[in-house]
Each structure stands twice: as C-alpha cells, then as structure tokens.
Amino acid sequence: MAGYKNIEKSRILELKGQVSYQEGQVVSKTLVQNNAVSVTLFAFEKDEEISTHESGGDAMVTVLEGIGRFTIEGKVHILEAGQSIVMPARKPHAVYGEERFKMLLMVVF
C-alpha cells in the first residue's frame, strides 16, 4: 500500500501552504492514493467549483482557509476555516468557492 507522496516527511508543515491558488482554477495536490484511502489538498479560486458527482467512499473535508460551499444531496453547507463535514459515499455532492479557499479531502473507501 502506497504511503504519502508530494509532501515532506518528518517536518512540521502548515497544510494550507502546500497548495497554491491559480487564477480561474481549482488546484489539487494528491498526498495519498490507494484502494483504501485518498488524501488530497485543494485550492479553489472564488467562484470555481467541482460540479455534482458521487464518490465510492465517505469523503471528509476540512477547510484550511477561506469559505467553501458544499452541497450534499441538495442541501447547502457553508464552511469556514477549521470546520469539517463528511460527504457520504454514493450521495451526490458539489463544492464551490464562496471565496478563495483551501481544503483537505480525505476519502475512505
């Protein structure tokens, strides 16, 4: 099973500093990807989004900076830095940048 990649080990890190904003884009940086778990950092520019989709595992997000809008089965949730939510497996969800924001996504399959 693969471990962490694209990130320094044995060092104190500030996760929000590990991914950068890019104008007009959603930027992602994969830290772990295997059959059991996926860990990815995201940086959303204001008004950028990941449209409605479903995941094969429960997806927990933690907002690291800014404000994001998470729509889960049609219900809107606005999260700020330090807040988390779990998007259940096989349920439609979408993510939108209410303002620039960064998040950590952890999916358990």
C-alpha positions in Angstrom: 0.0 0.0 0.0 1.4 3.3 -1.0 2.2 6.0 1.6 2.4 9.8 1.5 3.9 11.4 -1.6 4.4 15.1 -2.7 5.0 16.2 0.8 8.0 16.4 3.2 8.1 13.9 5.9 9.5 14.3 9.5 8.9 18.0 9.3 6.2 20.3 10.8 4.1 21.6 7.9 1.3 24.0 7.5 -1.1 22.2 5.1 -2.6 25.3 3.6 0.9 26.3 2.4 1.3 23.1 0.5 -1.0 24.0 -2.4 -1.2 27.4 -4.2 -4.1 29.3 -5.7 -4.2 29.8 -9.5 -6.5 32.3 -11.2 -9.6 30.7 -12.6 -8.8 27.2 -11.5 -9.2 24.5 -8.9 -5.8 23.2 -8.0 -5.2 19.8 -6.3 -2.2 18.1 -4.8 -2.5 14.3 -4.1 -0.8 13.2 -0.9 -2.1 9.6 -0.7 -4.0 7.5 -3.3 -4.6 3.8 -2.9 -7.5 1.3 -2.7 -8.3 2.2 0.9 -7.8 5.9 1.2 -7.3 9.1 -0.8 -5.9 12.3 0.7 -5.8 15.5 -1.4 -5.2 19.2 -0.8 -7.3 21.6 -2.9 -7.1 25.4 -3.6 -10.3 26.9 -5.1 -10.4 30.4 -6.6 -13.5 32.4 -5.8 -16.5 31.1 -7.9 -14.6 28.0 -9.1 -16.3 24.6 -8.5 -16.3 20.9 -8.7 -19.7 20.0 -10.1 -22.1 17.5 -8.7 -20.6 14.0 -8.5 -20.5 10.9 -6.2 -17.6 9.2 -4.5 -17.1 5.5 -3.8 -16.1 6.3 -0.2 -17.1 8.6 2.6 -15.3 11.9 1.9 -14.4 14.2 4.8 -13.3 17.7 4.1 -11.6 20.2 6.4 -11.5 23.8 5.3 -8.0 25.2 5.9 -8.5 28.8 4.8 -11.4 30.9 3.4 -15.0 29.9 2.9 -16.4 27.0 0.8 -19.9 25.9 -0.1 -20.6 22.2 0.0 -23.9 20.9 -1.4 -24.8 17.4 -0.3 -27.9 15.8 -1.6 -29.3 19.2 -2.5 -28.6 20.7 1.0 -26.1 23.6 1.1 -23.5 23.9 3.9 -21.2 26.9 4.2 -17.9 26.0 5.9 -15.1 28.3 7.2 -11.5 27.6 8.2 -11.3 24.9 10.9 -14.7 23.4 10.1 -15.2 19.9 8.6 -18.1 17.9 7.0 -18.4 14.3 5.8 -20.0 13.8 2.3 -21.4 10.2 2.4 -20.4 7.6 -0.2 -22.6 7.3 -3.2 -24.5 10.5 -2.4 -24.4 13.5 -4.9 -22.3 16.4 -3.7 -20.6 19.5 -5.2 -18.0 22.0 -3.9 -17.9 25.8 -4.7 -15.6 28.6 -3.8 -17.7 31.2 -2.0 -14.4 33.0 -1.8 -10.9 31.7 -2.3 -10.5 28.7 0.0 -8.3 25.7 0.6 -9.4 22.3 1.9 -8.0 18.9 2.9 -10.1 16.0 1.4 -9.8 12.5 3.0 -11.8 9.7 1.3 -12.0 6.3 3.0 -13.1 3.5 0.7 
